[in-house]
Every structure is written in C-alpha cells, then in structure tokens.
Amino acid sequence: MIGISPRQLEVFVSIAVTGSVRAAADSLHLTQPAASMALAGLERRIGVKLFDRVSQRLHLNECGRNLLPLAQDTLRQLQEIENVSHFTEGQALCGDLRIGASNTVGSYRVRELLGDFVSAHPAVGICLAVDNTKHILGKLLDYSLDIGCVEGPVTQVGVDVLPWREDRLVVCVRPDHPLAHKTSLQPTDFADVRWILREHGSATRALVEHELTHLPSGVNVLELGHSEAIKQAVIAGLGLACLPKVAVRDAVVVGDIVCLDTPFLDLQRSLSLVLVQGRYRGALIKTFLASALNAEAAG
C-alpha cells in the first residue's frame, strides 16, 4: 500500500461505480483533471490498466474487477480508523450502510429489519436496494452492497448465511373463484387452474415452481416482478398465486382475497441475512447484525 493514497482508491472506486471520470470527479468534488491524475497515478503505481474504454465510458477490465472489492474494503477500514475516536468518546455511530432486500423483505418487513437500528443510530445513512434474491446476491458479491436480506435457501458460494425470520406463502384466489368455496381441497382440484407467478431469479418463484410439481398441470398465464402487482392481478380475477402471507393480510381483511387451505403443499421458508465470506466487518456491520438478530431473539 505504500505510495497508494486513499484519494486514488476513492477515485478508482467512484469511476468503477459511475463509469466515467467526470461523474466520479463530481461525486468527489474534484476537477476532472485531478480525478484523471489520481487514476493514472494508481495505475502507474500497480503497473496495470484497470479500465477499458468503450463508447466513451470506462469499463472495469479483469484487473480492475479484482482490485475493486479490495479497494472498497480498504476504504471502509480507513473510515473505521477515522471513527475510532468517536466510538471511544461515546459519540454517535455514523457512516453509510448499503443493504439489499429481496421483494418480500423490502416491501413488507422493513420495520422489522431496520426499525430498531435506525432508531438507535440516527446518524447512520441507510441505502436500501430492493430486488430479487438472485440480483441481491450478485450485488453483494461485487461489493455494491454490504449486507443482504433474502428469502429462501441460499446456495451461493462465497457468502455467509445467518437465519433471520421464518416466512410463509399462501395460495390466494378471489372470493368468487370456485376453489374459494370448496371444502377439504385436494391436489386434483387444481387441474388446469391459471397461475400468476413471480419472475425467474426470484426465490418465491423457485419455491412455488417446486411445490407446483405436486399438483396437476395448470396454465401459467402471467409473470410479474412484484408481489403487489401479483396481488392486484389475483384481485382482478386473472388467476391464482402463491404470495407471502404478510403481503395479503390487508386484502384478506377487507375481503378482496381468500387464502386456500393447502396442507399438501410445503410453503414455509426462511429469510436470511447474507454477507460475503472473509469481508471486513466494521462497527456499522457488526452493530447492524447485532440489532437485527437480537430483535429476532426478543420477538
């Protein structure tokens, strides 16, 4: 690290994120020549080019992709060093925390995930990205996120998985659907029904597709990227759907949706906190994990 400055690393990371020297300079309050000089100095110091220029934009090459997580971790550790005096003097925890949440968590469980932490540490900036599980894991592994909270089993290599909550899906129909009035439902009752599904890459989609193999063939009539959109499609009478129970509570209360009793389907799943294995975990991440996991234990 001798000869490599934090400013050079900041410029490199910012260019990697924004794709241009101008945008990086603006975000760091530098002139464009100063940002260019910082990048050139870093490349000269380590002896390799870090970007390829394509259509007036800079794209990380293989060396740049390898360096990016190391640079991000180094900058985070330097921030921890700057914050040591604050912690020892009892001042407020500060900094920014980038959290990714899959659809169910980001839409319906934000208070459970963030409420206690935000209340206890108001000086911490939270950036919450909501996406499907596949994309959240991808952003976690390229260091765009610090922590993920996702649904369903996580088989991704290179991440640590910490159980957080249990969640349940339910089969939903409109109240005037024939199955809504049928008692003691059997798998055969689902022959040729119309299903509304989440998009590929969603953990909900993976679980539902697995459970539908236990039922007669139906028709997949619609694929949507958000549980709220699927809920509205069910209310509109477009088909059946498996949705998180927490997502349809309001619609059940007002009578827009009926949840079917399907004991022959296993729709229970786990929600988990995920982090990159071996990545440095500073005070922000450790404090957030303690808050989230202790809240679960208390509940």
C-alpha positions in Angstrom: 0.0 0.0 0.0 3.0 2.4 0.3 2.6 5.0 -2.3 -1.1 4.4 -2.9 -3.3 7.1 -1.4 -6.8 6.9 -0.1 -7.8 9.5 -2.7 -6.5 7.3 -5.5 -8.6 4.4 -4.2 -11.7 6.7 -3.8 -11.3 7.9 -7.4 -10.9 4.4 -8.7 -14.0 3.1 -6.8 -16.1 6.0 -7.9 -15.1 5.6 -11.6 -15.9 1.9 -11.3 -19.4 2.7 -10.0 -20.2 5.6 -12.2 -18.5 4.6 -15.4 -16.9 7.9 -16.1 -14.1 10.2 -14.8 -16.5 13.2 -15.0 -19.1 11.6 -12.8 -16.5 10.4 -10.4 -15.0 13.9 -10.2 -18.4 15.4 -9.5 -19.2 12.9 -6.8 -15.9 13.5 -5.0 -15.9 17.3 -5.6 -12.7 17.2 -7.7 -11.9 18.7 -11.0 -11.9 16.2 -13.9 -8.1 16.6 -14.5 -7.5 15.8 -10.8 -9.6 12.7 -11.0 -7.8 11.6 -14.1 -4.4 12.2 -12.5 -5.4 10.1 -9.4 -6.4 7.2 -11.6 -3.3 7.4 -13.7 -1.2 7.5 -10.6 -2.8 4.4 -9.2 -2.4 2.5 -12.5 1.2 3.6 -12.7 1.9 2.5 -9.1 0.4 -1.0 -9.5 1.7 -1.4 -13.1 -1.6 -2.3 -14.9 -4.5 -0.6 -16.6 -7.8 -1.0 -14.6 -10.3 0.0 -17.3 -11.2 -0.5 -20.9 -12.8 2.5 -22.8 -15.9 1.5 -24.7 -18.2 4.1 -26.3 -16.8 7.0 -24.2 -17.3 5.0 -21.0 -14.8 3.3 -18.8 -15.5 -0.4 -18.1 -13.6 -2.4 -15.5 -11.2 -5.0 -17.0 -10.2 -8.2 -15.2 -7.5 -6.4 -13.1 -10.0 -3.7 -12.2 -12.6 -6.2 -11.1 -10.1 -8.0 -8.9 -9.0 -4.7 -7.3 -12.5 -3.2 -6.7 -13.5 -5.3 -3.6 -10.0 -4.8 -2.1 -10.2 -1.1 -2.6 -13.7 -0.9 -1.2 -12.7 -2.9 1.9 -9.6 -0.8 2.4 -11.6 2.5 2.2 -14.1 1.1 4.7 -11.3 0.1 7.1 -9.8 3.6 6.8 -13.2 5.0 7.7 -13.2 2.8 10.8 -9.8 4.2 11.8 -11.2 7.7 11.5 -14.2 6.7 13.6 -12.2 5.2 16.4 -12.1 8.5 18.3 -15.9 8.9 18.0 -16.5 5.4 19.4 -14.1 5.9 22.4 -15.6 9.2 23.2 -19.1 7.8 23.2 -20.3 9.8 20.2 -22.9 8.5 17.8 -22.2 5.7 15.3 -22.0 7.2 11.8 -21.4 6.3 8.2 -23.4 4.7 5.4 -24.7 1.2 5.2 -25.8 -0.4 1.9 -28.4 -3.1 2.4 -30.1 -5.2 -0.2 -33.5 -6.8 0.5 -35.5 -9.2 -1.6 -39.0 -8.3 -2.6 -40.8 -9.7 0.5 -38.4 -8.2 3.0 -38.1 -4.8 1.2 -41.8 -4.4 0.7 -43.3 -5.8 3.9 -40.7 -6.3 6.6 -38.6 -3.1 6.5 -39.7 -2.1 10.0 -38.5 -5.5 11.4 -35.2 -5.2 9.5 -34.3 -1.6 10.1 -36.6 -0.1 12.7 -34.6 -0.8 15.9 -31.2 0.0 14.2 -32.4 3.3 12.7 -34.0 4.4 16.0 -30.8 3.7 17.9 -28.4 5.1 15.4 -30.0 8.1 13.6 -26.6 9.4 12.3 -26.1 6.3 10.1 -27.2 6.7 6.5 -29.1 3.7 5.1 -29.4 2.9 1.4 -31.9 0.1 0.8 -32.0 -1.6 -2.6 -35.0 -3.9 -3.3 -34.6 -6.6 -5.9 -35.0 -10.3 -6.3 -32.7 -12.7 -4.5 -30.5 -13.5 -7.5 -29.7 -9.9 -8.1 -29.2 -9.1 -4.4 -26.6 -11.9 -4.1 -24.9 -10.6 -7.3 -24.7 -7.1 -5.9 -23.4 -8.4 -2.6 -20.6 -10.4 -4.3 -19.5 -7.4 -6.4 -19.4 -5.3 -3.2 -22.2 -3.0 -4.3 -23.9 -3.9 -1.1 -22.7 -4.5 2.5 -25.5 -6.9 3.7 -28.3 -8.7 2.0 -31.6 -10.0 3.4 -33.1 -12.6 1.2 -35.8 -15.3 1.1 -35.5 -19.0 0.5 -32.4 -21.3 0.6 -29.1 -19.7 -0.3 -26.7 -22.0 -2.2 -24.4 -19.2 -3.5 -20.7 -20.0 -2.9 -18.7 -17.3 -1.0 -21.4 -16.0 1.3 -22.2 -16.5 5.0 -25.9 -17.1 5.8 -27.5 -16.1 9.1 -31.1 -17.2 9.7 -33.3 -14.2 10.5 -37.1 -14.9 10.2 -39.5 -17.6 9.1 -41.9 -16.7 6.4 -44.9 -18.5 4.8 -46.6 -18.3 1.4 -50.3 -18.9 0.9 -52.3 -19.8 -2.2 -54.6 -16.9 -2.9 -57.7 -16.5 -5.0 -60.5 -14.0 -5.5 -63.6 -14.7 -3.2 -65.8 -15.7 -6.2 -63.3 -18.3 -7.5 -64.8 -21.8 -7.5 -61.9 -23.1 -5.2 -62.7 -20.4 -2.6 -66.0 -22.2 -1.8 -64.7 -25.8 -1.9 -64.0 -27.5 1.4 -61.3 -30.1 2.0 -59.3 -29.2 -1.1 -57.3 -32.0 -2.8 -54.4 -31.7 -5.2 -56.7 -32.9 -8.0 -58.8 -29.8 -7.6 -56.0 -27.7 -9.1 -56.1 -29.3 -12.5 -55.9 -26.7 -15.3 -56.1 -23.7 -13.0 -54.5 -20.4 -14.1 -51.3 -19.4 -12.2 -49.7 -16.0 -11.8 -46.0 -16.3 -11.0 -43.0 -14.1 -10.0 -40.2 -13.6 -12.4 -37.3 -16.0 -12.8 -34.5 -15.3 -10.3 -37.0 -14.8 -7.5 -36.7 -17.1 -4.5 -40.5 -17.1 -4.4 -40.7 -18.3 -8.0 -38.3 -21.2 -7.2 -40.3 -22.4 -4.2 -43.6 -22.1 -6.0 -42.4 -24.0 -9.0 -41.1 -26.8 -6.8 -44.4 -27.1 -5.0 -46.5 -27.0 -8.1 -44.8 -30.2 -9.2 -47.1 -31.8 -6.6 -50.2 -30.6 -8.3 -51.8 -31.4 -11.7 -50.6 -29.3 -14.6 -52.0 -25.8 -14.8 -51.6 -22.8 -17.1 -49.0 -20.1 -16.3 -50.9 -17.0 -17.6 -48.8 -14.1 -16.2 -45.4 -13.4 -14.8 -44.8 -10.3 -12.8 -41.8 -8.8 -10.9 -43.5 -7.7 -7.7 -45.8 -9.3 -5.1 -48.1 -6.2 -5.1 -48.6 -6.5 -8.8 -49.5 -10.2 -8.4 -51.9 -9.4 -5.6 -53.7 -6.9 -7.8 -53.9 -9.5 -10.6 -55.4 -12.0 -8.3 -58.0 -9.4 -7.1 -58.8 -8.7 -10.7 -59.6 -12.4 -11.2 -56.7 -13.2 -13.6 -55.7 -16.4 -11.7 -54.3 -18.0 -8.6 -51.0 -17.1 -6.9 -48.7 -18.1 -4.1 -47.9 -15.0 -2.1 -46.2 -14.2 1.2 -48.9 -14.2 3.9 -47.6 -10.9 5.1 -48.3 -9.4 1.7 -52.0 -10.3 1.6 -53.1 -9.6 5.1 -54.8 -6.3 4.2 -56.6 -7.8 1.2 -57.8 -10.7 3.3 -59.2 -8.4 6.0 -61.2 -6.4 3.5 -62.4 -9.5 1.7 -60.6 -9.0 -1.6 -58.7 -12.2 -1.4 -59.2 -15.7 0.1 -56.3 -17.9 1.3 -56.9 -21.5 0.5 -56.1 -24.3 2.9 -53.4 -26.4 1.2 -51.8 -28.8 3.7 -50.4 -30.9 0.9 -48.1 -28.0 -0.1 -45.0 -27.0 1.9 -44.9 -23.2 1.6 -42.8 -22.5 4.6 -39.4 -20.8 4.0 -36.6 -19.0 5.8 -35.5 -15.3 5.5 -31.7 -14.9 6.0 -29.1 -12.2 6.4 -26.2 -12.8 3.9 -22.7 -11.4 3.9 -19.6 -12.0 1.8 -17.3 -14.6 3.4 -14.0 -13.1 4.6 -15.0 -9.5 4.0 -14.0 -7.0 6.7 -16.9 -6.3 9.1 -16.6 -3.0 10.8 -18.6 -1.4 13.6 -21.5 -0.5 11.3 -22.0 -4.0 10.0 -21.4 -5.7 13.4 -23.8 -3.3 15.2 -26.5 -3.8 12.5 -26.2 -7.6 12.7 -26.5 -7.5 16.5 -29.6 -5.3 16.2 -31.3 -7.5 13.6 -30.5 -10.8 15.3 -31.3 -9.6 18.8 -34.6 -8.2 17.6 -35.5 -11.7 16.3 -34.4 -13.3 19.6 -36.5 -10.8 21.5 -39.5 -11.5 19.3 
